[in-house]
Amino acid sequence: MTETPKTLRELIALGDAYLQRRNVPDARVVCEWLAACLFKCGRLDLYSHLDEVPDTRVVDALRRGLQRVAAGEPVQYVLGRWDFRALTLKVDRRALIPRPETERLVDLVLASPHVRQTPKPLVVDVGTGSGCIILSLAHDLHDGVFVGLDVSPDALALARENAVLTGLADRVLFAESDGCGEFDPASVDVLVSNPPYIPSHVVDGLERHIREHEPRLALDGGPDGLAVYRALLLDAVMVLKPGGGVFFEIGDEQGPALRELLEEYGFVEVTVQRDYAGKDRYATGTLGF
């Protein structure tokens, strides 16, 4: 007996039930993202297609996507792209998935006097990953020098692909490095980083879709989660201009420690700011000498 073709509305309902049985969070939304990708439209635009009957190719692709998500793979990697601020970026296992909290880190840099009052600022993003931070800054700041650094050749390859994808390849330089110590002394206006900050002993207890799919190198911040910050600050005091700024994304329990570290290394106007969930998420400071 031939199966009756199903509308997109019915397929999404079936996919929602399938993912819920496998305890996938936000199952309905995940189904809609997958379907929107296949229909090459935005998730909200999908509602105008709900009564359409997709062809077999789309149905099979949706099934494969649902199976991958049910097996623990992040939906962002299944889709192969993800929006970050004004940019749509390629995402895969070479780098962390860009997250909404990091969009706020970009906002803090853009609102700061370090870029607003500095002609052609030199902005350096350490641990650039997918390139989401430095590409967003280059997109929004029409004048400046933008550099993205990462210790991972695979992440750098992805960042360069995203630079081409977003039309910013001639605006951002990417280079392999585990820090920014190779810049000339007192030459950098802004150092921004979303470094690995999860303590080593915590990484193995992360949710499955994170620990099994996102690169450990981008997650593991050493025994106390602060190892990379210490290394970055050693570089920062050498390469930042007097009055230059640092902007860090941090773990939600690391605010007091980052404040202490920044002040210890000679930074003033130190702030620890919260994300939209009310958790400590950003530490900033200005080099005071």
C-alpha positions as CSV (number, residue, x, y, z in Angstrom):
1,M,0.0,0.0,0.0
2,T,1.4,3.4,-1.0
3,E,2.0,5.8,1.8
4,T,-0.1,9.0,1.5
5,P,2.2,12.0,0.9
6,K,2.4,14.2,4.0
7,T,2.3,18.0,4.2
8,L,5.2,19.9,5.7
9,R,3.0,20.6,8.7
10,E,2.5,16.8,9.3
11,L,6.2,16.1,8.8
12,I,7.2,18.7,11.4
13,A,4.7,17.2,13.8
14,L,6.1,13.7,13.3
15,G,9.7,15.0,13.6
16,D,8.8,16.9,16.8
17,A,7.4,13.7,18.3
18,Y,10.5,11.7,17.2
19,L,12.9,14.1,18.8
20,Q,10.9,14.4,22.0
21,R,11.0,10.7,22.5
22,R,14.8,11.0,22.3
23,N,14.8,13.9,24.8
24,V,16.1,16.4,22.4
25,P,15.5,19.9,23.8
26,D,13.4,22.4,21.7
27,A,12.4,19.5,19.4
28,R,9.8,21.5,17.5
29,V,12.2,24.4,16.9
30,V,14.9,22.0,15.7
31,C,12.5,20.4,13.2
32,E,11.6,23.9,11.9
33,W,15.3,24.9,11.5
34,L,15.9,21.7,9.5
35,A,12.9,22.2,7.3
36,A,13.7,25.9,6.7
37,C,17.2,25.0,5.6
38,L,15.8,22.5,3.1
39,F,13.2,25.0,1.8
40,K,16.0,27.7,1.6
41,C,14.0,30.2,3.7
42,G,14.0,31.7,7.2
43,R,12.4,29.7,10.0
44,L,9.5,32.2,10.3
45,D,9.0,32.2,6.5
46,L,8.5,28.4,6.8
47,Y,4.9,29.0,7.9
48,S,3.8,29.9,4.4
49,H,4.9,26.4,3.2
50,L,3.2,24.3,5.9
51,D,0.4,23.0,3.6
52,E,2.8,22.1,0.8
53,V,3.7,18.5,0.1
54,P,7.5,18.2,-0.1
55,D,9.1,16.0,-2.7
56,T,10.8,12.7,-1.8
57,R,14.3,14.4,-1.8
58,V,13.3,16.9,0.8
59,V,11.5,14.3,3.0
60,D,14.6,12.0,2.9
61,A,16.9,14.9,3.7
62,L,14.7,15.8,6.6
63,R,14.8,12.3,8.0
64,R,18.6,12.1,7.8
65,G,18.8,15.4,9.6
66,L,16.5,14.3,12.3
67,Q,18.5,11.1,12.8
68,R,21.7,13.0,13.2
69,V,20.2,15.3,15.8
70,A,18.6,12.4,17.6
71,A,22.1,10.8,17.7
72,G,23.4,13.8,19.6
73,E,24.9,16.0,16.8
74,P,24.2,19.7,17.3
75,V,21.6,21.0,14.9
76,Q,23.9,23.8,13.8
77,Y,26.4,21.2,12.5
78,V,23.7,19.3,10.7
79,L,22.5,22.6,9.0
80,G,26.1,23.5,8.3
81,R,25.5,27.2,8.8
82,W,24.3,29.5,11.6
83,D,23.4,33.2,12.0
84,F,25.6,35.4,14.2
85,R,24.5,39.0,14.3
86,A,24.2,40.2,10.7
87,L,26.2,37.3,9.3
88,T,25.4,33.8,8.2
89,L,28.4,31.6,8.9
90,K,29.5,28.2,7.9
91,V,29.8,26.0,11.0
92,D,31.2,22.5,11.5
93,R,33.3,20.5,13.9
94,R,36.4,22.5,13.3
95,A,35.3,25.2,15.7
96,L,32.8,26.0,18.4
97,I,29.3,26.9,17.4
98,P,28.8,30.7,17.6
99,R,26.4,31.5,20.5
100,P,24.1,34.4,21.3
101,E,26.1,35.3,24.4
102,T,29.1,36.1,22.2
103,E,27.1,38.5,20.1
104,R,26.9,40.7,23.3
105,L,30.7,40.6,23.5
106,V,30.9,42.1,20.0
107,D,28.4,44.8,21.2
108,L,30.6,45.7,24.1
109,V,33.6,46.2,21.8
110,L,31.6,48.3,19.3
111,A,30.3,50.6,22.1
112,S,33.7,51.2,23.6
113,P,35.8,54.3,23.2
114,H,38.7,52.0,22.2
115,V,37.1,51.8,18.7
116,R,34.7,54.7,18.7
117,Q,37.3,57.3,19.5
118,T,40.3,55.6,17.7
119,P,41.0,56.2,14.0
120,K,41.7,52.9,12.3
121,P,42.0,50.8,15.4
122,L,44.0,47.5,15.4
123,V,41.7,44.9,16.7
124,V,43.0,41.4,17.5
125,D,40.7,38.4,18.2
126,V,42.6,35.5,19.9
127,G,41.0,32.1,19.6
128,T,39.0,33.2,16.6
129,G,37.4,29.8,15.9
130,S,34.8,30.3,13.2
131,G,35.8,34.0,12.9
132,C,32.4,35.1,14.2
133,I,33.8,37.9,16.5
134,I,36.4,39.5,14.2
135,L,34.2,39.2,11.1
136,S,31.3,40.9,12.9
137,L,33.6,43.7,14.0
138,A,35.0,44.2,10.5
139,H,31.5,44.2,9.2
140,D,30.3,46.9,11.5
141,L,33.5,49.0,11.7
142,H,34.2,50.5,8.3
143,D,37.7,51.6,9.2
144,G,40.2,49.5,11.1
145,V,42.8,46.7,11.0
146,F,41.3,43.3,12.0
147,V,43.3,40.2,12.8
148,G,42.0,36.8,13.9
149,L,44.4,34.3,15.6
150,D,43.9,30.6,16.4
151,V,46.2,27.8,17.4
152,S,44.1,25.4,15.3
153,P,44.8,25.2,11.6
154,D,41.4,23.6,11.1
155,A,39.6,26.5,12.8
156,L,41.6,29.0,10.8
157,A,40.6,27.3,7.6
158,L,36.9,27.6,8.6
159,A,37.4,31.3,9.6
160,R,38.9,32.0,6.2
161,E,36.0,30.2,4.4
162,N,33.7,32.4,6.4
163,A,35.6,35.6,5.5
164,V,35.1,34.7,1.8
165,L,31.4,33.7,2.4
166,T,30.7,37.1,4.1
167,G,32.6,39.2,1.6
168,L,35.2,40.2,4.2
169,A,38.2,38.3,3.0
170,D,40.0,41.6,2.2
171,R,39.2,43.1,5.5
172,V,40.5,40.5,8.0
173,L,43.9,38.8,8.3
174,F,44.0,35.3,9.9
175,A,47.1,33.7,11.3
176,E,48.1,30.7,13.3
177,S,49.1,31.6,16.9
178,D,48.3,30.7,20.5
179,G,48.5,34.4,21.6
180,C,49.2,37.9,20.4
181,G,52.8,38.3,21.7
182,E,54.2,38.7,18.2
183,F,52.7,42.1,17.7
184,D,54.9,45.2,18.2
185,P,54.9,46.6,21.7
186,A,52.2,49.1,22.3
187,S,50.6,48.6,18.9
188,V,47.2,47.0,19.6
189,D,44.1,49.0,20.4
190,V,41.7,46.1,21.3
191,L,42.3,42.5,22.3
192,V,39.1,40.5,22.3
193,S,38.7,36.8,23.1
194,N,36.2,34.1,23.9
195,P,38.9,31.6,25.0
196,P,38.6,28.1,26.5
197,Y,37.4,28.7,30.0
198,I,35.8,25.5,31.2
199,P,37.9,23.7,33.9
200,S,39.4,20.5,32.6
201,H,37.6,18.3,35.1
202,V,34.2,19.7,34.0
203,V,34.6,19.2,30.3
204,D,33.9,15.5,30.4
205,G,30.6,16.2,32.2
206,L,29.3,18.6,29.6
207,E,26.2,17.7,27.6
208,R,26.7,15.0,25.1
209,H,26.1,17.3,22.0
210,I,28.9,19.5,23.2
211,R,31.6,17.1,24.6
212,E,31.3,14.7,21.7
213,H,31.1,17.1,18.8
214,E,32.6,20.5,19.6
215,P,36.5,20.7,19.7
216,R,37.9,20.1,23.2
217,L,40.7,22.5,22.4
218,A,38.2,25.3,22.3
219,L,36.6,24.3,25.6
220,D,39.3,23.2,28.0
221,G,40.7,26.1,30.0
222,G,43.1,24.1,32.2
223,P,42.7,23.0,35.9
224,D,40.8,26.2,37.0
225,G,39.6,27.4,33.7
226,L,41.8,30.5,33.8
227,A,45.0,29.3,32.1
228,V,44.4,31.0,28.8
229,Y,43.4,34.3,30.4
230,R,46.7,34.4,32.3
231,A,48.6,33.8,29.1
232,L,46.6,36.4,27.2
233,L,47.1,39.0,29.9
234,L,50.9,38.4,29.8
235,D,50.8,39.2,26.1
236,A,48.3,42.1,26.5
237,V,50.4,44.2,28.8
238,M,53.2,44.1,26.2
239,V,51.2,44.7,22.9
240,L,48.3,46.9,24.0
241,K,48.7,50.6,23.7
242,P,48.4,52.6,26.9
243,G,44.6,53.0,27.2
244,G,44.0,49.9,25.0
245,G,41.1,47.6,25.9
246,V,40.6,43.9,26.6
247,F,37.3,42.2,26.2
248,F,36.8,38.6,27.4
249,E,33.9,36.2,27.5
250,I,34.1,34.3,30.8
251,G,32.4,31.5,32.7
252,D,29.5,32.5,34.9
253,E,31.5,31.8,38.1
254,Q,34.7,33.5,37.0
255,G,33.8,37.2,37.4
256,P,35.6,37.8,40.7
257,A,38.7,35.9,39.5
258,L,38.9,37.8,36.2
259,R,38.4,41.1,38.0
260,E,41.4,40.2,40.3
261,L,43.5,39.1,37.4
262,L,42.9,42.2,35.3
263,E,43.7,44.5,38.2
264,E,46.8,42.5,39.0
265,Y,48.1,43.0,35.5
266,G,47.6,46.8,35.7
267,F,44.2,47.2,34.1
268,V,41.8,50.0,35.2
269,E,38.1,50.6,34.6
270,V,37.7,46.9,35.1
271,T,34.1,45.7,34.7
272,V,32.4,42.3,35.0
273,Q,29.1,42.4,33.0
274,R,26.2,40.0,32.8
275,D,24.6,38.3,29.8
276,Y,20.8,38.5,29.1
277,A,20.3,35.5,31.4
278,G,21.7,37.6,34.3
279,K,24.9,35.6,34.6
280,D,28.4,37.0,34.7
281,R,29.7,36.6,31.2
282,Y,32.1,39.4,30.2
283,A,35.2,41.0,31.7
284,T,36.7,44.2,30.3
285,G,39.5,46.5,31.3
286,T,41.7,49.3,30.1
287,L,45.5,49.1,30.2
288,G,46.5,51.7,32.8
289,F,50.2,52.3,31.8
